[in-house]
Amino acid sequence: MTHNNFSQTAAFIWSVADLLRGDFKQSQYGRVILPFTLLRRLECVLEPSKDAVVAEHERIKAMNLPEEAQEKFLLRATQSPAQPDGLSFFNTSPMNLGKMGQSNIKANLEKYVQSFSKDAREIFEHFKFDEFVGLLEDANLLYKVVKKFATTDLSPNSISNHDMGLVFEELIRRFAESSNETAGEHFTMSYSPCSNKVHLQESRKIVTFS
């Protein structure tokens, strides 16, 4: 992906700000756009093994296994031709952003995020994602934002890990500008070019997700 291409992708994603204008402060744009971008990237990465993970979850949930034991089965189910070594995260929900209808979308989205493995959930908790989902719902914008991201192709076939990192960096820069802050002064998120790994740092707390 060339500089122009990843910049165009970041610009397209940031155009969600047009939907937020008037209902959210400029300093809040990134609080909506960054976690939704991450959510969409994660579900695109998980797509090749999604059916296998959902099926495995159905198979083992009646076994009453400890969470750690369940995770081992589910992580093994993430192996696919696209990811022969598997992934270090999963989502057990059959839902995705494209399947969420307008009815009960807030509850469906929150349940979907809670279906991620623990490390991934912690990132969204640190973003205070539920809080901003509630604000979007109150402003009658949640469905529009979800649909915008659902149609954005962030699959590894379209955007490599390296280029996805560049997209995140560009979004963080735009977030800093809209907040009148130096990029990374109060908020830092980087995407590792060598793996699907996100480092989130805010108020000196770091959550690593891979």
Rosetta constraint file for C-alpha pairs under 8 A:
AtomPair CA 1 CA 5 HARMONIC 5.80 0.50
AtomPair CA 1 CA 6 HARMONIC 6.36 0.50
AtomPair CA 1 CA 159 HARMONIC 7.25 0.50
AtomPair CA 1 CA 163 HARMONIC 6.60 0.50
AtomPair CA 2 CA 6 HARMONIC 6.44 0.50
AtomPair CA 3 CA 7 HARMONIC 6.02 0.50
AtomPair CA 4 CA 8 HARMONIC 5.94 0.50
AtomPair CA 5 CA 9 HARMONIC 6.22 0.50
AtomPair CA 6 CA 10 HARMONIC 6.15 0.50
AtomPair CA 6 CA 163 HARMONIC 6.60 0.50
AtomPair CA 6 CA 164 HARMONIC 7.80 0.50
AtomPair CA 6 CA 166 HARMONIC 6.87 0.50
AtomPair CA 6 CA 167 HARMONIC 5.77 0.50
AtomPair CA 7 CA 11 HARMONIC 6.00 0.50
AtomPair CA 7 CA 167 HARMONIC 6.81 0.50
AtomPair CA 7 CA 170 HARMONIC 7.14 0.50
AtomPair CA 8 CA 12 HARMONIC 6.02 0.50
AtomPair CA 9 CA 13 HARMONIC 6.24 0.50
AtomPair CA 9 CA 167 HARMONIC 7.00 0.50
AtomPair CA 10 CA 14 HARMONIC 6.01 0.50
AtomPair CA 10 CA 167 HARMONIC 5.33 0.50
AtomPair CA 10 CA 168 HARMONIC 7.59 0.50
AtomPair CA 10 CA 170 HARMONIC 6.39 0.50
AtomPair CA 10 CA 171 HARMONIC 6.12 0.50
AtomPair CA 11 CA 15 HARMONIC 6.14 0.50
AtomPair CA 12 CA 16 HARMONIC 7.66 0.50
AtomPair CA 13 CA 33 HARMONIC 7.40 0.50
AtomPair CA 13 CA 37 HARMONIC 7.57 0.50
AtomPair CA 13 CA 149 HARMONIC 7.66 0.50
AtomPair CA 13 CA 152 HARMONIC 7.89 0.50
AtomPair CA 14 CA 33 HARMONIC 6.87 0.50
AtomPair CA 14 CA 171 HARMONIC 7.01 0.50
AtomPair CA 15 CA 19 HARMONIC 7.71 0.50
AtomPair CA 16 CA 20 HARMONIC 6.72 0.50
AtomPair CA 16 CA 33 HARMONIC 7.11 0.50
AtomPair CA 16 CA 145 HARMONIC 6.89 0.50
AtomPair CA 16 CA 148 HARMONIC 7.45 0.50
AtomPair CA 17 CA 21 HARMONIC 6.03 0.50
AtomPair CA 17 CA 29 HARMONIC 6.11 0.50
AtomPair CA 17 CA 33 HARMONIC 7.89 0.50
AtomPair CA 19 CA 141 HARMONIC 7.37 0.50
AtomPair CA 19 CA 144 HARMONIC 7.93 0.50
AtomPair CA 19 CA 145 HARMONIC 7.59 0.50
AtomPair CA 20 CA 24 HARMONIC 5.57 0.50
AtomPair CA 20 CA 29 HARMONIC 7.12 0.50
AtomPair CA 20 CA 141 HARMONIC 7.66 0.50
AtomPair CA 21 CA 25 HARMONIC 7.32 0.50
AtomPair CA 21 CA 26 HARMONIC 7.50 0.50
AtomPair CA 23 CA 139 HARMONIC 6.70 0.50
AtomPair CA 24 CA 28 HARMONIC 6.20 0.50
AtomPair CA 24 CA 29 HARMONIC 7.04 0.50
AtomPair CA 25 CA 29 HARMONIC 6.94 0.50
AtomPair CA 26 CA 178 HARMONIC 5.39 0.50
AtomPair CA 26 CA 179 HARMONIC 6.38 0.50
AtomPair CA 27 CA 175 HARMONIC 7.16 0.50
AtomPair CA 27 CA 178 HARMONIC 5.53 0.50
AtomPair CA 27 CA 179 HARMONIC 4.20 0.50
AtomPair CA 27 CA 180 HARMONIC 7.80 0.50
AtomPair CA 28 CA 32 HARMONIC 6.85 0.50
AtomPair CA 28 CA 179 HARMONIC 7.72 0.50
AtomPair CA 29 CA 33 HARMONIC 6.13 0.50
AtomPair CA 29 CA 175 HARMONIC 6.89 0.50
AtomPair CA 29 CA 178 HARMONIC 7.67 0.50
AtomPair CA 30 CA 34 HARMONIC 5.42 0.50
AtomPair CA 30 CA 171 HARMONIC 7.64 0.50
AtomPair CA 30 CA 172 HARMONIC 7.42 0.50
AtomPair CA 30 CA 174 HARMONIC 8.00 0.50
AtomPair CA 30 CA 175 HARMONIC 5.05 0.50
AtomPair CA 31 CA 35 HARMONIC 6.85 0.50
AtomPair CA 31 CA 127 HARMONIC 6.89 0.50
AtomPair CA 31 CA 129 HARMONIC 7.92 0.50
AtomPair CA 31 CA 132 HARMONIC 7.44 0.50
AtomPair CA 32 CA 36 HARMONIC 6.40 0.50
AtomPair CA 32 CA 129 HARMONIC 7.74 0.50
AtomPair CA 32 CA 132 HARMONIC 6.59 0.50
AtomPair CA 33 CA 37 HARMONIC 6.01 0.50
AtomPair CA 34 CA 38 HARMONIC 6.25 0.50
AtomPair CA 34 CA 168 HARMONIC 7.76 0.50
AtomPair CA 34 CA 171 HARMONIC 7.22 0.50
AtomPair CA 34 CA 172 HARMONIC 7.84 0.50
AtomPair CA 35 CA 39 HARMONIC 6.01 0.50
AtomPair CA 35 CA 124 HARMONIC 6.80 0.50
AtomPair CA 35 CA 127 HARMONIC 6.90 0.50
AtomPair CA 35 CA 129 HARMONIC 7.15 0.50
AtomPair CA 36 CA 40 HARMONIC 6.11 0.50
AtomPair CA 36 CA 149 HARMONIC 7.09 0.50
AtomPair CA 37 CA 41 HARMONIC 6.19 0.50
AtomPair CA 37 CA 149 HARMONIC 7.22 0.50
AtomPair CA 38 CA 42 HARMONIC 6.11 0.50
AtomPair CA 39 CA 43 HARMONIC 6.30 0.50
AtomPair CA 40 CA 44 HARMONIC 6.22 0.50
AtomPair CA 40 CA 97 HARMONIC 7.59 0.50
AtomPair CA 40 CA 149 HARMONIC 6.56 0.50
AtomPair CA 40 CA 150 HARMONIC 7.06 0.50
AtomPair CA 40 CA 152 HARMONIC 7.83 0.50
AtomPair CA 40 CA 154 HARMONIC 6.78 0.50
AtomPair CA 41 CA 45 HARMONIC 6.23 0.50
AtomPair CA 41 CA 154 HARMONIC 5.27 0.50
AtomPair CA 41 CA 155 HARMONIC 6.53 0.50
AtomPair CA 42 CA 46 HARMONIC 6.15 0.50
AtomPair CA 43 CA 47 HARMONIC 5.98 0.50
AtomPair CA 43 CA 96 HARMONIC 7.10 0.50
AtomPair CA 44 CA 153 HARMONIC 7.71 0.50
AtomPair CA 44 CA 154 HARMONIC 6.19 0.50
AtomPair CA 44 CA 155 HARMONIC 4.75 0.50
AtomPair CA 44 CA 156 HARMONIC 7.40 0.50
AtomPair CA 45 CA 155 HARMONIC 5.97 0.50
AtomPair CA 45 CA 156 HARMONIC 6.47 0.50
AtomPair CA 46 CA 50 HARMONIC 5.76 0.50
AtomPair CA 46 CA 78 HARMONIC 7.51 0.50
AtomPair CA 46 CA 90 HARMONIC 6.95 0.50
AtomPair CA 46 CA 91 HARMONIC 7.77 0.50
AtomPair CA 47 CA 51 HARMONIC 7.95 0.50
AtomPair CA 48 CA 80 HARMONIC 6.54 0.50
AtomPair CA 48 CA 82 HARMONIC 6.79 0.50
AtomPair CA 49 CA 53 HARMONIC 6.20 0.50
AtomPair CA 49 CA 77 HARMONIC 7.00 0.50
AtomPair CA 49 CA 78 HARMONIC 5.13 0.50
AtomPair CA 49 CA 79 HARMONIC 6.66 0.50
AtomPair CA 49 CA 80 HARMONIC 5.92 0.50
AtomPair CA 50 CA 54 HARMONIC 6.18 0.50
AtomPair CA 50 CA 78 HARMONIC 7.44 0.50
AtomPair CA 50 CA 91 HARMONIC 7.61 0.50
AtomPair CA 50 CA 92 HARMONIC 7.88 0.50
AtomPair CA 50 CA 94 HARMONIC 7.64 0.50
AtomPair CA 51 CA 55 HARMONIC 6.10 0.50
AtomPair CA 51 CA 94 HARMONIC 7.58 0.50
AtomPair CA 52 CA 56 HARMONIC 6.06 0.50
AtomPair CA 52 CA 77 HARMONIC 5.92 0.50
AtomPair CA 52 CA 78 HARMONIC 7.23 0.50
AtomPair CA 53 CA 57 HARMONIC 6.06 0.50
AtomPair CA 53 CA 74 HARMONIC 5.90 0.50
AtomPair CA 53 CA 77 HARMONIC 5.26 0.50
AtomPair CA 53 CA 78 HARMONIC 6.30 0.50
AtomPair CA 53 CA 90 HARMONIC 7.46 0.50
AtomPair CA 53 CA 91 HARMONIC 7.43 0.50
AtomPair CA 53 CA 92 HARMONIC 6.22 0.50
AtomPair CA 54 CA 58 HARMONIC 6.33 0.50
AtomPair CA 54 CA 91 HARMONIC 7.80 0.50
AtomPair CA 54 CA 92 HARMONIC 5.08 0.50
AtomPair CA 54 CA 93 HARMONIC 6.41 0.50
AtomPair CA 54 CA 94 HARMONIC 6.32 0.50
AtomPair CA 55 CA 59 HARMONIC 6.25 0.50
AtomPair CA 56 CA 60 HARMONIC 6.25 0.50
AtomPair CA 56 CA 73 HARMONIC 7.41 0.50
AtomPair CA 56 CA 74 HARMONIC 6.53 0.50
AtomPair CA 56 CA 77 HARMONIC 6.89 0.50
AtomPair CA 57 CA 61 HARMONIC 5.82 0.50
AtomPair CA 57 CA 74 HARMONIC 6.78 0.50
AtomPair CA 57 CA 92 HARMONIC 6.29 0.50
AtomPair CA 58 CA 62 HARMONIC 7.66 0.50
AtomPair CA 60 CA 64 HARMONIC 7.57 0.50
AtomPair CA 60 CA 65 HARMONIC 7.62 0.50
AtomPair CA 60 CA 70 HARMONIC 7.23 0.50
AtomPair CA 61 CA 65 HARMONIC 7.44 0.50
AtomPair CA 65 CA 69 HARMONIC 6.03 0.50
AtomPair CA 65 CA 70 HARMONIC 6.02 0.50
AtomPair CA 66 CA 70 HARMONIC 6.32 0.50
AtomPair CA 67 CA 71 HARMONIC 6.15 0.50
AtomPair CA 68 CA 72 HARMONIC 6.62 0.50
AtomPair CA 69 CA 73 HARMONIC 6.82 0.50
AtomPair CA 70 CA 74 HARMONIC 6.26 0.50
AtomPair CA 71 CA 75 HARMONIC 5.84 0.50
AtomPair CA 71 CA 117 HARMONIC 7.70 0.50
AtomPair CA 72 CA 76 HARMONIC 6.20 0.50
AtomPair CA 73 CA 77 HARMONIC 6.40 0.50
AtomPair CA 74 CA 78 HARMONIC 6.73 0.50
AtomPair CA 74 CA 90 HARMONIC 7.05 0.50
AtomPair CA 75 CA 79 HARMONIC 7.63 0.50
AtomPair CA 75 CA 86 HARMONIC 6.75 0.50
AtomPair CA 75 CA 87 HARMONIC 6.41 0.50
AtomPair CA 75 CA 88 HARMONIC 6.33 0.50
AtomPair CA 75 CA 89 HARMONIC 6.63 0.50
AtomPair CA 75 CA 90 HARMONIC 6.66 0.50
AtomPair CA 76 CA 86 HARMONIC 6.42 0.50
AtomPair CA 77 CA 86 HARMONIC 7.42 0.50
AtomPair CA 78 CA 83 HARMONIC 7.45 0.50
AtomPair CA 78 CA 86 HARMONIC 4.83 0.50
AtomPair CA 78 CA 87 HARMONIC 5.74 0.50
AtomPair CA 78 CA 90 HARMONIC 7.08 0.50
AtomPair CA 79 CA 83 HARMONIC 5.51 0.50
AtomPair CA 79 CA 84 HARMONIC 5.07 0.50
AtomPair CA 79 CA 85 HARMONIC 5.79 0.50
AtomPair CA 79 CA 86 HARMONIC 3.84 0.50
AtomPair CA 79 CA 87 HARMONIC 6.94 0.50
AtomPair CA 80 CA 84 HARMONIC 5.07 0.50
AtomPair CA 80 CA 85 HARMONIC 7.79 0.50
AtomPair CA 80 CA 86 HARMONIC 6.72 0.50
AtomPair CA 83 CA 87 HARMONIC 7.02 0.50
AtomPair CA 87 CA 210 HARMONIC 7.81 0.50
AtomPair CA 88 CA 210 HARMONIC 5.79 0.50
AtomPair CA 89 CA 116 HARMONIC 7.31 0.50
AtomPair CA 89 CA 117 HARMONIC 5.68 0.50
AtomPair CA 89 CA 119 HARMONIC 7.59 0.50
AtomPair CA 89 CA 120 HARMONIC 7.05 0.50
AtomPair CA 89 CA 210 HARMONIC 6.89 0.50
AtomPair CA 90 CA 116 HARMONIC 5.66 0.50
AtomPair CA 90 CA 117 HARMONIC 5.51 0.50
AtomPair CA 91 CA 112 HARMONIC 7.92 0.50
AtomPair CA 91 CA 115 HARMONIC 5.21 0.50
AtomPair CA 91 CA 116 HARMONIC 4.17 0.50
AtomPair CA 91 CA 117 HARMONIC 6.25 0.50
AtomPair CA 92 CA 115 HARMONIC 5.37 0.50
AtomPair CA 92 CA 116 HARMONIC 6.61 0.50
AtomPair CA 93 CA 112 HARMONIC 6.03 0.50
AtomPair CA 93 CA 115 HARMONIC 5.75 0.50
AtomPair CA 95 CA 99 HARMONIC 5.96 0.50
AtomPair CA 95 CA 100 HARMONIC 7.14 0.50
AtomPair CA 95 CA 112 HARMONIC 6.61 0.50
AtomPair CA 96 CA 100 HARMONIC 6.79 0.50
AtomPair CA 96 CA 112 HARMONIC 7.44 0.50
AtomPair CA 97 CA 109 HARMONIC 7.82 0.50
AtomPair CA 97 CA 146 HARMONIC 6.19 0.50
AtomPair CA 97 CA 147 HARMONIC 7.10 0.50
AtomPair CA 97 CA 149 HARMONIC 7.47 0.50
AtomPair CA 97 CA 150 HARMONIC 5.18 0.50
AtomPair CA 98 CA 146 HARMONIC 7.81 0.50
AtomPair CA 98 CA 147 HARMONIC 6.71 0.50
AtomPair CA 98 CA 150 HARMONIC 4.99 0.50
AtomPair CA 98 CA 151 HARMONIC 7.48 0.50
AtomPair CA 100 CA 105 HARMONIC 6.12 0.50
AtomPair CA 100 CA 108 HARMONIC 6.97 0.50
AtomPair CA 100 CA 109 HARMONIC 7.55 0.50
AtomPair CA 101 CA 105 HARMONIC 6.14 0.50
AtomPair CA 101 CA 143 HARMONIC 7.82 0.50
AtomPair CA 102 CA 143 HARMONIC 5.90 0.50
AtomPair CA 104 CA 108 HARMONIC 6.14 0.50
AtomPair CA 105 CA 109 HARMONIC 5.90 0.50
AtomPair CA 105 CA 142 HARMONIC 7.68 0.50
AtomPair CA 105 CA 143 HARMONIC 6.96 0.50
AtomPair CA 106 CA 110 HARMONIC 6.20 0.50
AtomPair CA 106 CA 133 HARMONIC 6.87 0.50
AtomPair CA 106 CA 134 HARMONIC 7.26 0.50
AtomPair CA 106 CA 137 HARMONIC 6.82 0.50
AtomPair CA 106 CA 142 HARMONIC 7.50 0.50
AtomPair CA 107 CA 111 HARMONIC 6.11 0.50
AtomPair CA 108 CA 112 HARMONIC 6.07 0.50
AtomPair CA 109 CA 113 HARMONIC 6.29 0.50
AtomPair CA 110 CA 114 HARMONIC 6.24 0.50
AtomPair CA 110 CA 130 HARMONIC 6.85 0.50
AtomPair CA 111 CA 115 HARMONIC 6.33 0.50
AtomPair CA 112 CA 116 HARMONIC 7.32 0.50
AtomPair CA 113 CA 121 HARMONIC 6.66 0.50
AtomPair CA 113 CA 124 HARMONIC 7.77 0.50
AtomPair CA 114 CA 121 HARMONIC 6.28 0.50
AtomPair CA 116 CA 120 HARMONIC 5.98 0.50
AtomPair CA 116 CA 121 HARMONIC 5.84 0.50
AtomPair CA 117 CA 121 HARMONIC 6.31 0.50
AtomPair CA 118 CA 122 HARMONIC 6.28 0.50
AtomPair CA 119 CA 123 HARMONIC 6.79 0.50
AtomPair CA 119 CA 207 HARMONIC 7.84 0.50
AtomPair CA 119 CA 208 HARMONIC 7.55 0.50
AtomPair CA 119 CA 209 HARMONIC 5.94 0.50
AtomPair CA 120 CA 124 HARMONIC 6.87 0.50
AtomPair CA 120 CA 209 HARMONIC 6.22 0.50
AtomPair CA 121 CA 125 HARMONIC 6.19 0.50
AtomPair CA 122 CA 126 HARMONIC 6.08 0.50
AtomPair CA 122 CA 207 HARMONIC 7.40 0.50
AtomPair CA 123 CA 127 HARMONIC 6.35 0.50
AtomPair CA 123 CA 200 HARMONIC 7.32 0.50
AtomPair CA 123 CA 207 HARMONIC 6.44 0.50
AtomPair CA 123 CA 209 HARMONIC 7.66 0.50
AtomPair CA 124 CA 128 HARMONIC 6.31 0.50
AtomPair CA 124 CA 129 HARMONIC 5.38 0.50
AtomPair CA 125 CA 129 HARMONIC 6.02 0.50
AtomPair CA 125 CA 130 HARMONIC 7.48 0.50
AtomPair CA 128 CA 132 HARMONIC 6.76 0.50
AtomPair CA 129 CA 133 HARMONIC 6.07 0.50
AtomPair CA 130 CA 134 HARMONIC 6.17 0.50
AtomPair CA 131 CA 135 HARMONIC 6.44 0.50
AtomPair CA 132 CA 136 HARMONIC 6.11 0.50
AtomPair CA 133 CA 137 HARMONIC 6.19 0.50
AtomPair CA 133 CA 142 HARMONIC 6.81 0.50
AtomPair CA 134 CA 138 HARMONIC 6.18 0.50
AtomPair CA 135 CA 139 HARMONIC 6.26 0.50
AtomPair CA 136 CA 140 HARMONIC 6.19 0.50
AtomPair CA 136 CA 141 HARMONIC 5.03 0.50
AtomPair CA 136 CA 142 HARMONIC 4.77 0.50
AtomPair CA 137 CA 141 HARMONIC 5.90 0.50
AtomPair CA 137 CA 142 HARMONIC 5.00 0.50
AtomPair CA 137 CA 143 HARMONIC 7.88 0.50
AtomPair CA 141 CA 145 HARMONIC 6.19 0.50
AtomPair CA 142 CA 146 HARMONIC 6.10 0.50
AtomPair CA 143 CA 147 HARMONIC 6.12 0.50
AtomPair CA 144 CA 148 HARMONIC 6.18 0.50
AtomPair CA 145 CA 149 HARMONIC 6.44 0.50
AtomPair CA 146 CA 150 HARMONIC 6.03 0.50
AtomPair CA 147 CA 151 HARMONIC 6.42 0.50
AtomPair CA 148 CA 152 HARMONIC 6.82 0.50
AtomPair CA 153 CA 158 HARMONIC 6.97 0.50
AtomPair CA 154 CA 158 HARMONIC 6.38 0.50
AtomPair CA 154 CA 159 HARMONIC 6.07 0.50
AtomPair CA 155 CA 159 HARMONIC 6.07 0.50
AtomPair CA 156 CA 160 HARMONIC 5.04 0.50
AtomPair CA 156 CA 161 HARMONIC 6.78 0.50
AtomPair CA 159 CA 163 HARMONIC 5.90 0.50
AtomPair CA 159 CA 164 HARMONIC 5.95 0.50
AtomPair CA 160 CA 164 HARMONIC 5.98 0.50
AtomPair CA 160 CA 193 HARMONIC 7.99 0.50
AtomPair CA 161 CA 165 HARMONIC 6.21 0.50
AtomPair CA 161 CA 191 HARMONIC 7.62 0.50
AtomPair CA 161 CA 192 HARMONIC 6.98 0.50
AtomPair CA 161 CA 193 HARMONIC 4.86 0.50
AtomPair CA 161 CA 194 HARMONIC 6.60 0.50
AtomPair CA 161 CA 195 HARMONIC 6.52 0.50
AtomPair CA 161 CA 196 HARMONIC 6.54 0.50
AtomPair CA 162 CA 166 HARMONIC 6.64 0.50
AtomPair CA 162 CA 191 HARMONIC 7.84 0.50
AtomPair CA 162 CA 192 HARMONIC 6.98 0.50
AtomPair CA 162 CA 193 HARMONIC 3.88 0.50
AtomPair CA 162 CA 194 HARMONIC 6.94 0.50
AtomPair CA 163 CA 167 HARMONIC 6.30 0.50
AtomPair CA 163 CA 193 HARMONIC 7.45 0.50
AtomPair CA 164 CA 168 HARMONIC 6.28 0.50
AtomPair CA 164 CA 191 HARMONIC 7.04 0.50
AtomPair CA 164 CA 193 HARMONIC 7.72 0.50
AtomPair CA 165 CA 169 HARMONIC 6.21 0.50
AtomPair CA 165 CA 190 HARMONIC 6.52 0.50
AtomPair CA 165 CA 191 HARMONIC 4.46 0.50
AtomPair CA 165 CA 192 HARMONIC 6.29 0.50
AtomPair CA 165 CA 193 HARMONIC 6.14 0.50
AtomPair CA 166 CA 170 HARMONIC 6.19 0.50
AtomPair CA 166 CA 191 HARMONIC 7.94 0.50
AtomPair CA 167 CA 171 HARMONIC 6.22 0.50
AtomPair CA 168 CA 172 HARMONIC 6.08 0.50
AtomPair CA 168 CA 189 HARMONIC 7.49 0.50
AtomPair CA 168 CA 190 HARMONIC 6.77 0.50
AtomPair CA 168 CA 191 HARMONIC 6.80 0.50
AtomPair CA 169 CA 173 HARMONIC 6.18 0.50
AtomPair CA 169 CA 189 HARMONIC 7.70 0.50
AtomPair CA 169 CA 190 HARMONIC 6.74 0.50
AtomPair CA 170 CA 174 HARMONIC 6.28 0.50
AtomPair CA 171 CA 175 HARMONIC 6.07 0.50
AtomPair CA 172 CA 176 HARMONIC 6.14 0.50
AtomPair CA 172 CA 183 HARMONIC 6.67 0.50
AtomPair CA 172 CA 184 HARMONIC 7.63 0.50
AtomPair CA 172 CA 188 HARMONIC 7.47 0.50
AtomPair CA 172 CA 189 HARMONIC 7.35 0.50
AtomPair CA 173 CA 177 HARMONIC 6.27 0.50
AtomPair CA 173 CA 183 HARMONIC 5.46 0.50
AtomPair CA 174 CA 178 HARMONIC 6.16 0.50
AtomPair CA 175 CA 179 HARMONIC 6.13 0.50
AtomPair CA 175 CA 183 HARMONIC 7.74 0.50
AtomPair CA 176 CA 180 HARMONIC 5.94 0.50
AtomPair CA 176 CA 181 HARMONIC 4.88 0.50
AtomPair CA 176 CA 182 HARMONIC 5.79 0.50
AtomPair CA 176 CA 183 HARMONIC 4.85 0.50
AtomPair CA 176 CA 184 HARMONIC 7.34 0.50
AtomPair CA 177 CA 181 HARMONIC 6.16 0.50
AtomPair CA 177 CA 182 HARMONIC 7.38 0.50
AtomPair CA 177 CA 183 HARMONIC 7.50 0.50
AtomPair CA 181 CA 185 HARMONIC 6.60 0.50
AtomPair CA 181 CA 186 HARMONIC 7.87 0.50
AtomPair CA 183 CA 187 HARMONIC 7.53 0.50
AtomPair CA 183 CA 188 HARMONIC 7.66 0.50
AtomPair CA 184 CA 188 HARMONIC 4.63 0.50
AtomPair CA 184 CA 189 HARMONIC 7.93 0.50
AtomPair CA 186 CA 202 HARMONIC 6.17 0.50
AtomPair CA 186 CA 203 HARMONIC 6.80 0.50
AtomPair CA 187 CA 200 HARMONIC 7.84 0.50
AtomPair CA 187 CA 201 HARMONIC 6.08 0.50
AtomPair CA 187 CA 202 HARMONIC 5.04 0.50
AtomPair CA 187 CA 203 HARMONIC 7.66 0.50
AtomPair CA 188 CA 199 HARMONIC 7.80 0.50
AtomPair CA 188 CA 200 HARMONIC 5.91 0.50
AtomPair CA 188 CA 201 HARMONIC 5.10 0.50
AtomPair CA 188 CA 202 HARMONIC 6.55 0.50
AtomPair CA 189 CA 198 HARMONIC 6.79 0.50
AtomPair CA 189 CA 199 HARMONIC 5.42 0.50
AtomPair CA 189 CA 200 HARMONIC 4.50 0.50
AtomPair CA 189 CA 201 HARMONIC 6.26 0.50
AtomPair CA 190 CA 198 HARMONIC 5.73 0.50
AtomPair CA 190 CA 199 HARMONIC 5.30 0.50
AtomPair CA 190 CA 200 HARMONIC 6.84 0.50
AtomPair CA 191 CA 196 HARMONIC 7.23 0.50
AtomPair CA 191 CA 197 HARMONIC 5.73 0.50
AtomPair CA 191 CA 198 HARMONIC 4.65 0.50
AtomPair CA 191 CA 199 HARMONIC 6.54 0.50
AtomPair CA 192 CA 196 HARMONIC 6.43 0.50
AtomPair CA 192 CA 197 HARMONIC 5.16 0.50
AtomPair CA 192 CA 198 HARMONIC 6.30 0.50
AtomPair CA 192 CA 199 HARMONIC 7.92 0.50
AtomPair CA 195 CA 210 HARMONIC 7.00 0.50
AtomPair CA 196 CA 209 HARMONIC 7.85 0.50
AtomPair CA 196 CA 210 HARMONIC 5.33 0.50
AtomPair CA 197 CA 208 HARMONIC 6.98 0.50
AtomPair CA 197 CA 209 HARMONIC 5.17 0.50
AtomPair CA 197 CA 210 HARMONIC 3.97 0.50
AtomPair CA 198 CA 207 HARMONIC 7.95 0.50
AtomPair CA 198 CA 208 HARMONIC 5.86 0.50
AtomPair CA 198 CA 209 HARMONIC 5.11 0.50
AtomPair CA 198 CA 210 HARMONIC 6.47 0.50
AtomPair CA 199 CA 206 HARMONIC 6.70 0.50
AtomPair CA 199 CA 207 HARMONIC 5.89 0.50
AtomPair CA 199 CA 208 HARMONIC 4.77 0.50
AtomPair CA 199 CA 209 HARMONIC 6.53 0.50
AtomPair CA 200 CA 205 HARMONIC 7.83 0.50
AtomPair CA 200 CA 206 HARMONIC 5.43 0.50
AtomPair CA 200 CA 207 HARMONIC 5.24 0.50
AtomPair CA 200 CA 208 HARMONIC 6.56 0.50
AtomPair CA 201 CA 205 HARMONIC 5.39 0.50
AtomPair CA 201 CA 206 HARMONIC 4.48 0.50
AtomPair CA 201 CA 207 HARMONIC 6.70 0.50
AtomPair CA 202 CA 206 HARMONIC 6.85 0.50
